[in-house]
Amino acid sequence: MSIELKKVESRERSVFYVYVWNYEGTRYTDKWVGYNLQYMLLLSEPNSYKVNGYFGKEELQKYFNDLLKQFKINPSFFERTKKEYLEGWEKLFPYALKKKQIKSIPELKEYFHTWIYWFGALCNIYIAPDMKCVPKPIQKEALRLREMTQEYADALDETYLEFMRTHYPQYKEIMYVLTPEEIFSLEKKPFSNAKLKEIKGRLKGFFIWKDKIHPLSEFEQIKKRDDIHFTQEIEKKQTTLKGNVAFPGNVKGIVHIIKIKADLPQFKEGEILVTEMTSPDYVSYMKKAAAVITNEGGIVCHAAIACREMKIPCIIGTKTATKVLKDGMEIEINSNN
């Protein structure tokens, strides 16, 4: 049976974070909708920590429909979501603020499982405001909760990375590509030379499919074996690019495409920042932008919230902006409509 996958979002994160994302989808969505997701691919770009998240197209639509049904007919569903969201965040917040540091592998294990517990509720909170049929009071409260933690999106991954820098500096080179299980195994013994060679191979790229991590070099083989296909976004020659208005405005400017965070220092004041999605690391550069355009995102995504606060014209959810637009192009943004 052919498997059609649809790209949903991309993030620059460690494999530790990516496994929080993965396990929440493949092992823990059953507590929300009665089943776990079978088809979830997390695919890094070559020689990069940028990971693209793909989900089974039909399965993802079913999941959204079942989630919407719960929000509409089950009043206690959102209350349970909110409860788990706040309980998880109460435990994670001291780490995000750097008031607390992870000091041992057992503490890291607890942190990891708390993060997964919270991440499921976060996903519900994230999705609710963008679902048109979700009751307005739920949308409003979900938006408030999302905005409450938005600025700390990068801090949780940084907490893990700081633990590795402090307690296992000998593995600094590979800390971005270690799985949780590999990290936890360090409590008993260091990595063997064979294991180190395997892990270092991921620095060239990796993917996670059916909970297992593979080097990027194996992707075409597994893609063929499992008959994986990708939903293609239409990328015809366009004179108009459309998305959702996060903050209105009418400006002209020069396009500057940011593919990864390392590109940010090249961004110049007055340019139009075009990227897949922003994160807190982008904020100081967004302040210099004439406008912001993203491929991804809904009304509670980071770009939308940050641009509303900074009153910068912003269009989100264009799907193909980074492919249709080119560096140096002069464009006009009309986000008043």
C-alpha positions as CSV (number, residue, x, y, z in Angstrom):
1,M,0.0,0.0,0.0
2,S,1.3,3.4,-1.0
3,I,1.8,5.9,1.8
4,E,1.2,9.6,1.0
5,L,2.9,12.0,3.3
6,K,2.3,15.7,3.7
7,K,4.8,18.2,5.1
8,V,3.4,20.1,8.1
9,E,6.2,22.0,9.6
10,S,10.0,22.3,10.0
11,R,12.2,23.1,13.0
12,E,15.9,23.5,13.8
13,R,16.2,21.3,16.8
14,S,18.2,18.5,18.4
15,V,17.3,14.9,17.9
16,F,16.4,14.9,21.6
17,Y,13.7,17.4,20.9
18,V,12.7,15.7,17.7
19,Y,12.0,12.5,19.6
20,V,9.6,14.4,21.9
21,W,7.8,15.4,18.8
22,N,7.9,11.9,17.4
23,Y,6.9,10.0,20.5
24,E,4.0,12.3,21.2
25,G,2.6,11.5,17.8
26,T,3.4,7.7,17.5
27,R,2.9,6.7,21.2
28,Y,0.6,9.2,23.0
29,T,-2.1,10.6,20.7
30,D,-4.3,7.7,21.7
31,K,-5.2,9.4,25.0
32,W,-6.7,12.3,22.9
33,V,-8.3,10.6,20.0
34,G,-8.2,6.9,20.7
35,Y,-5.3,5.9,18.4
36,N,-1.7,6.7,17.7
37,L,-0.3,8.0,14.4
38,Q,1.3,5.4,12.2
39,Y,2.9,7.5,9.5
40,M,5.2,10.2,10.8
41,L,8.5,11.0,9.1
42,L,11.0,13.5,10.6
43,L,13.5,14.2,7.9
44,S,16.6,16.4,8.3
45,E,18.1,18.3,5.5
46,P,21.7,17.3,4.4
47,N,24.4,18.6,6.8
48,S,21.9,20.5,8.8
49,Y,19.9,20.4,12.1
50,K,16.8,21.5,10.2
51,V,14.1,18.8,10.4
52,N,11.0,18.6,8.3
53,G,7.9,16.9,9.7
54,Y,5.7,14.8,7.4
55,F,2.5,13.1,8.4
56,G,0.2,10.6,6.6
57,K,-2.1,12.9,4.6
58,E,-5.3,10.9,5.2
59,E,-4.4,10.0,8.8
60,L,-3.6,13.6,9.6
61,Q,-7.0,14.8,8.3
62,K,-8.7,12.1,10.3
63,Y,-6.8,13.2,13.4
64,F,-7.8,16.8,13.0
65,N,-11.4,15.8,12.4
66,D,-11.5,13.7,15.5
67,L,-9.8,16.4,17.6
68,L,-12.4,18.9,16.4
69,K,-15.2,16.5,17.3
70,Q,-13.8,16.3,20.8
71,F,-13.6,20.1,21.2
72,K,-17.2,20.5,20.0
73,I,-19.0,17.7,21.8
74,N,-17.0,17.0,24.9
75,P,-16.8,20.0,27.2
76,S,-14.3,18.3,29.5
77,F,-11.9,17.7,26.7
78,F,-10.5,21.2,26.7
79,E,-10.4,21.3,30.4
80,R,-8.3,18.2,30.5
81,T,-6.0,19.6,27.8
82,K,-5.7,22.8,29.8
83,K,-5.0,20.9,33.0
84,E,-2.2,18.8,31.5
85,Y,-0.8,21.9,29.7
86,L,-0.5,23.9,33.0
87,E,0.7,20.9,35.1
88,G,3.5,20.1,32.6
89,W,4.5,23.7,32.2
90,E,4.7,24.2,35.9
91,K,7.4,21.5,36.0
92,L,9.2,22.7,32.8
93,F,9.1,26.5,33.4
94,P,11.9,26.7,36.0
95,Y,14.2,25.0,33.4
96,A,13.0,27.4,30.6
97,L,13.8,30.4,32.9
98,K,17.2,28.8,33.7
99,K,16.4,28.9,37.4
100,K,16.9,25.1,37.4
101,Q,19.5,23.0,35.6
102,I,19.4,19.3,34.9
103,K,22.1,17.6,37.0
104,S,21.9,13.9,36.2
105,I,20.6,11.3,33.7
106,P,17.7,10.3,35.9
107,E,16.6,13.9,36.1
108,L,17.0,14.2,32.3
109,K,14.7,11.1,31.9
110,E,12.1,12.8,34.1
111,Y,12.4,16.0,32.1
112,F,12.0,14.1,28.8
113,H,8.8,12.3,29.9
114,T,7.4,15.5,31.3
115,W,8.1,17.3,28.1
116,I,6.2,14.6,26.1
117,Y,3.3,14.8,28.5
118,W,3.1,18.6,28.1
119,F,3.8,18.4,24.3
120,G,0.5,16.6,23.6
121,A,-1.5,19.2,25.4
122,L,0.5,21.9,23.6
123,C,-0.4,20.5,20.2
124,N,-4.1,20.6,21.1
125,I,-3.7,24.2,22.4
126,Y,-1.8,25.1,19.2
127,I,-4.4,23.6,16.9
128,A,-7.6,24.8,18.5
129,P,-7.5,28.5,17.5
130,D,-7.1,27.6,13.9
131,M,-10.1,25.3,13.8
132,K,-13.1,27.4,12.7
133,C,-15.7,25.3,14.3
134,V,-14.1,25.2,17.8
135,P,-16.3,27.2,20.2
136,K,-15.0,30.8,20.5
137,P,-14.4,30.7,24.3
138,I,-12.1,27.7,23.8
139,Q,-10.3,29.4,20.9
140,K,-9.7,32.5,23.0
141,E,-8.4,30.6,26.0
142,A,-6.2,28.4,23.9
143,L,-4.7,31.5,22.3
144,R,-4.0,33.0,25.7
145,L,-2.3,29.8,26.9
146,R,-0.2,29.5,23.7
147,E,1.0,33.1,24.0
148,M,1.9,32.5,27.6
149,T,4.7,30.0,26.6
150,Q,5.5,31.1,23.1
151,E,8.8,33.0,23.9
152,Y,10.3,29.9,25.5
153,A,10.0,27.6,22.5
154,D,13.8,27.3,22.2
155,A,14.6,27.2,25.9
156,L,13.5,23.6,26.5
157,D,15.9,22.2,23.9
158,E,18.6,24.5,25.2
159,T,18.2,23.0,28.7
160,Y,19.1,19.6,27.3
161,L,22.0,21.0,25.3
162,E,23.4,22.8,28.3
163,F,23.3,19.5,30.3
164,M,25.4,17.8,27.6
165,R,27.9,20.7,27.5
166,T,28.3,20.6,31.2
167,H,28.3,16.9,32.0
168,Y,29.4,15.3,28.8
169,P,31.6,17.9,27.0
170,Q,33.4,15.0,25.2
171,Y,30.3,14.5,23.1
172,K,29.7,18.2,22.3
173,E,30.3,17.5,18.6
174,I,27.4,15.0,18.4
175,M,25.0,16.2,21.1
176,Y,22.5,17.5,18.4
177,V,22.1,14.0,16.9
178,L,21.9,11.8,20.0
179,T,18.7,9.9,20.6
180,P,17.2,10.0,24.2
181,E,18.0,6.3,24.6
182,E,21.6,6.8,23.6
183,I,21.9,9.7,26.1
184,F,20.3,7.7,28.9
185,S,22.7,4.8,28.3
186,L,25.6,7.0,29.3
187,E,24.6,6.5,32.9
188,K,26.1,3.0,32.6
189,K,28.9,3.3,30.1
190,P,30.5,5.6,27.5
191,F,29.9,5.1,23.8
192,S,32.0,2.5,22.0
193,N,34.1,3.5,19.0
194,A,31.6,1.6,16.7
195,K,28.7,3.5,18.3
196,L,30.5,6.8,17.9
197,K,31.0,6.1,14.2
198,E,27.3,5.3,13.8
199,I,26.2,8.5,15.6
200,K,28.7,10.7,13.7
201,G,27.2,9.5,10.4
202,R,24.0,11.4,11.3
203,L,25.9,14.7,11.1
204,K,25.5,14.4,7.4
205,G,21.7,14.0,7.8
206,F,19.2,11.6,9.4
207,F,15.5,10.7,9.4
208,I,13.2,9.1,11.9
209,W,10.6,6.6,10.6
210,K,8.5,4.3,12.7
211,D,10.4,5.5,15.8
212,K,13.8,4.4,14.5
213,I,16.6,6.8,13.5
214,H,18.5,6.2,10.2
215,P,21.3,7.9,8.4
216,L,20.1,10.0,5.5
217,S,22.0,7.7,3.1
218,E,19.3,5.0,3.8
219,F,16.4,7.2,2.9
220,E,15.8,6.3,-0.7
221,Q,16.0,2.6,0.1
222,I,13.3,2.9,2.8
223,K,11.2,5.3,0.8
224,K,11.1,2.7,-2.0
225,R,10.6,-0.3,0.4
226,D,7.6,1.3,2.1
227,D,6.3,3.0,-1.1
228,I,6.4,6.5,0.4
229,H,5.2,9.5,-1.7
230,F,5.0,13.1,-0.9
231,T,2.1,15.6,-1.5
232,Q,3.5,18.2,-3.8
233,E,2.6,21.9,-3.3
234,I,1.9,23.7,-6.6
235,E,4.7,25.9,-7.5
236,K,3.7,27.5,-10.8
237,K,4.9,30.9,-11.9
238,Q,2.9,33.2,-9.8
239,T,2.5,37.0,-9.7
240,T,0.6,36.9,-6.4
241,L,1.4,34.9,-3.3
242,K,-1.4,34.4,-0.8
243,G,-1.6,33.5,2.9
244,N,-3.2,34.5,6.1
245,V,-2.8,38.0,7.5
246,A,-1.2,38.0,11.0
247,F,-0.8,41.7,11.1
248,P,-1.9,44.2,8.4
249,G,0.1,46.6,6.4
250,N,1.1,47.6,2.9
251,V,4.9,47.8,2.2
252,K,7.4,47.3,-0.6
253,G,10.8,45.8,0.0
254,I,13.6,43.4,-1.0
255,V,13.2,39.7,-0.3
256,H,15.7,38.0,1.9
257,I,15.1,34.3,2.4
258,I,16.3,32.7,5.6
259,K,16.6,29.0,5.3
260,I,18.3,28.3,8.6
261,K,19.2,30.3,11.7
262,A,22.8,30.6,10.6
263,D,21.6,32.9,7.7
264,L,20.1,35.5,10.1
265,P,23.2,37.6,10.6
266,Q,23.2,38.4,6.9
267,F,19.7,40.0,7.2
268,K,19.6,43.8,6.6
269,E,17.3,46.4,8.0
270,G,14.3,47.2,5.8
271,E,14.3,43.8,4.0
272,I,11.4,41.5,3.9
273,L,12.1,38.4,5.9
274,V,10.9,35.2,4.2
275,T,11.2,31.9,5.9
276,E,9.5,28.6,6.7
277,M,8.7,29.6,10.3
278,T,10.2,31.8,12.9
279,S,11.2,31.1,16.5
280,P,12.4,33.3,19.4
281,D,16.0,33.3,17.9
282,Y,14.5,35.4,15.0
283,V,13.0,38.2,17.0
284,S,16.0,40.7,17.0
285,Y,16.1,40.3,13.2
286,M,12.3,40.5,12.7
287,K,12.4,43.9,14.5
288,K,14.5,45.2,11.5
289,A,12.2,43.7,8.9
290,A,9.8,45.7,6.7
291,A,7.6,42.6,6.8
292,V,7.6,38.9,7.5
293,I,6.3,36.1,5.3
294,T,6.3,32.4,6.3
295,N,5.4,29.1,4.6
296,E,3.9,27.7,7.8
297,G,1.7,28.8,10.7
298,G,-1.7,29.7,12.0
299,I,-2.9,32.6,14.1
300,V,-1.0,31.4,17.2
301,C,2.3,30.6,15.5
302,H,5.4,32.4,16.7
303,A,5.6,34.7,13.6
304,A,2.0,35.8,14.1
305,I,2.3,36.5,17.8
306,A,5.6,38.3,17.5
307,C,4.6,40.4,14.6
308,R,1.4,41.5,16.2
309,E,3.3,42.6,19.3
310,M,5.9,44.5,17.1
311,K,3.2,45.8,14.7
312,I,5.1,44.4,11.7
313,P,3.1,43.4,8.5
314,C,3.0,39.7,8.4
315,I,1.6,37.0,6.1
316,I,1.7,33.4,7.4
317,G,0.8,30.0,5.9
318,T,1.7,30.7,2.3
319,K,3.1,27.2,1.9
320,T,5.5,28.0,-0.9
321,A,7.0,31.5,-0.2
322,T,10.5,30.3,0.2
323,K,10.3,28.5,-3.2
324,V,8.3,31.0,-5.2
325,L,10.1,34.1,-4.0
326,K,13.9,34.6,-4.6
327,D,16.6,36.6,-2.8
328,G,16.8,40.2,-4.1
329,M,13.3,40.3,-5.6
330,E,11.4,43.5,-5.0
331,I,7.9,42.8,-3.9
332,E,4.8,44.5,-2.5
333,I,3.0,43.2,0.4
334,N,-0.7,44.1,0.8
335,S,-1.9,42.5,4.0
336,N,-4.7,45.0,4.6
337,N,-7.2,42.7,3.0
